[in-house]
Amino acid sequence: YLDGTQIESFVNALAAAFTLNRLDQMILGRLDKDRENLSLIEVTNPKPDTYLVTISPADNNIKEQPENVVRTTQFKGHWYIEPKGDGQVEVTQQLYGDPNGMIPAWLLNSILVNVPFQSFENLKVILEK
């Protein structure tokens, strides 16, 4: 599910996503009509059956920034995915970033809580099919 078009199927509030370079897993995410980011996504196995998905800014020069779009360039985070037994999986997400523009605190807080929660709920539905 590291293909940009696949990510659209579960990441809540993502308007569009495109894989720019499959070798390095660079993904363009458009959060709304006027916000985007270029992400470098790397997956490693720190131990058997455990995955670390690291998300960091990709080279900003890879794609020209459209007019009237704010590109977020300062962010970093990860998903740590590990089995817990009895068919259970624990996913820990930690992300931080600067939205690079004015966003009301109430809206930013709502996004930080609701988008990850709903995205993981969507991903769960897909994986259980």
C-alpha positions as CSV (number, residue, x, y, z in Angstrom):
1,Y,0.0,0.0,0.0
2,L,2.9,2.4,-0.5
3,D,1.6,3.3,-4.0
4,G,0.3,6.8,-4.0
5,T,-3.0,5.8,-5.6
6,Q,-3.5,3.1,-3.0
7,I,-2.8,5.5,-0.2
8,E,-5.8,7.6,-1.3
9,S,-8.1,4.6,-0.5
10,F,-7.4,4.8,3.2
11,V,-5.8,8.1,4.3
12,N,-8.7,10.3,5.5
13,A,-8.9,13.8,4.1
14,L,-6.3,13.2,1.4
15,A,-7.5,14.9,-1.8
16,A,-4.9,13.2,-4.1
17,A,-1.7,11.2,-4.0
18,F,0.8,10.2,-6.7
19,T,3.9,8.1,-6.6
20,L,6.6,10.2,-8.1
21,N,9.5,7.7,-7.9
22,R,8.8,4.1,-7.0
23,L,12.4,3.3,-6.3
24,D,12.6,5.8,-3.5
25,Q,8.9,5.8,-2.6
26,M,8.4,9.5,-3.1
27,I,4.8,10.4,-2.8
28,L,3.1,13.7,-3.5
29,G,0.1,14.2,-1.1
30,R,-2.5,16.9,-1.7
31,L,-4.4,17.5,1.5
32,D,-6.7,20.0,0.0
33,K,-6.8,22.2,-3.1
34,D,-4.2,24.5,-1.5
35,R,-1.9,22.3,0.6
36,E,0.6,19.6,-0.4
37,N,3.7,17.8,0.6
38,L,6.4,15.6,-1.0
39,S,7.1,12.7,1.2
40,L,9.9,10.2,1.1
41,I,8.6,6.9,2.5
42,E,11.0,4.2,3.7
43,V,10.1,0.8,5.1
44,T,12.5,-1.3,7.2
45,N,12.3,-4.4,9.3
46,P,13.9,-3.7,12.7
47,K,13.0,-7.2,13.8
48,P,11.1,-10.1,12.4
49,D,7.4,-9.3,11.6
50,T,7.9,-5.7,12.7
51,Y,7.9,-2.8,10.3
52,L,9.1,0.8,10.6
53,V,7.6,3.2,8.0
54,T,9.6,6.4,8.1
55,I,8.1,9.5,6.5
56,S,10.2,12.6,5.8
57,P,10.3,15.4,3.3
58,A,11.5,14.5,-0.2
59,D,13.7,16.8,-2.3
60,N,11.5,19.8,-3.0
61,N,12.9,20.3,-6.4
62,I,11.6,17.0,-7.7
63,K,8.3,18.6,-8.7
64,E,7.5,22.2,-9.4
65,Q,5.2,23.7,-6.8
66,P,1.9,24.8,-8.4
67,E,0.7,28.4,-8.0
68,N,-1.6,29.1,-5.1
69,V,-0.5,25.9,-3.3
70,V,1.3,25.9,0.1
71,R,3.9,23.1,0.2
72,T,4.7,21.7,3.7
73,T,8.4,21.1,3.8
74,Q,9.2,20.6,7.5
75,F,7.7,17.4,8.8
76,K,8.9,14.0,10.0
77,G,7.4,10.9,11.4
78,H,6.9,7.2,11.4
79,W,4.6,4.3,11.8
80,Y,5.9,1.4,14.0
81,I,3.9,-1.8,13.3
82,E,4.3,-4.9,15.4
83,P,2.4,-8.0,16.1
84,K,0.9,-8.5,19.6
85,G,-0.3,-12.1,19.3
86,D,-3.8,-13.5,18.8
87,G,-4.1,-11.8,15.4
88,Q,-3.6,-8.3,16.9
89,V,-1.3,-5.7,15.6
90,E,-0.2,-2.5,17.3
91,V,0.5,0.6,15.2
92,T,2.2,3.5,16.8
93,Q,2.2,6.7,14.7
94,Q,4.3,9.7,15.6
95,L,4.4,12.8,13.3
96,Y,5.3,16.4,13.7
97,G,5.5,19.2,11.3
98,D,5.0,22.9,10.5
99,P,1.9,23.4,8.3
100,N,3.8,26.3,6.6
101,G,1.0,28.9,6.9
102,M,-1.9,30.1,8.9
103,I,-4.2,27.3,10.1
104,P,-6.5,28.0,13.1
105,A,-5.5,25.9,16.2
106,W,-8.9,24.3,16.5
107,L,-8.7,23.0,12.9
108,L,-5.1,21.8,13.2
109,N,-6.0,19.9,16.4
110,S,-9.0,18.4,14.7
111,I,-6.8,17.2,11.8
112,L,-4.2,15.8,14.1
113,V,-6.7,13.7,16.0
114,N,-9.3,12.8,13.4
115,V,-7.3,12.1,10.2
116,P,-4.9,9.5,11.7
117,F,-7.8,7.7,13.6
118,Q,-10.1,7.6,10.6
119,S,-7.2,6.6,8.3
120,F,-6.3,3.6,10.5
121,E,-10.0,2.6,10.6
122,N,-10.1,2.7,6.8
123,L,-6.9,0.7,6.5
124,K,-8.3,-1.9,9.0
125,V,-11.4,-2.4,6.7
126,I,-9.1,-2.9,3.7
127,L,-6.8,-5.3,5.4
128,E,-9.7,-7.4,6.8
129,K,-11.1,-8.1,3.4
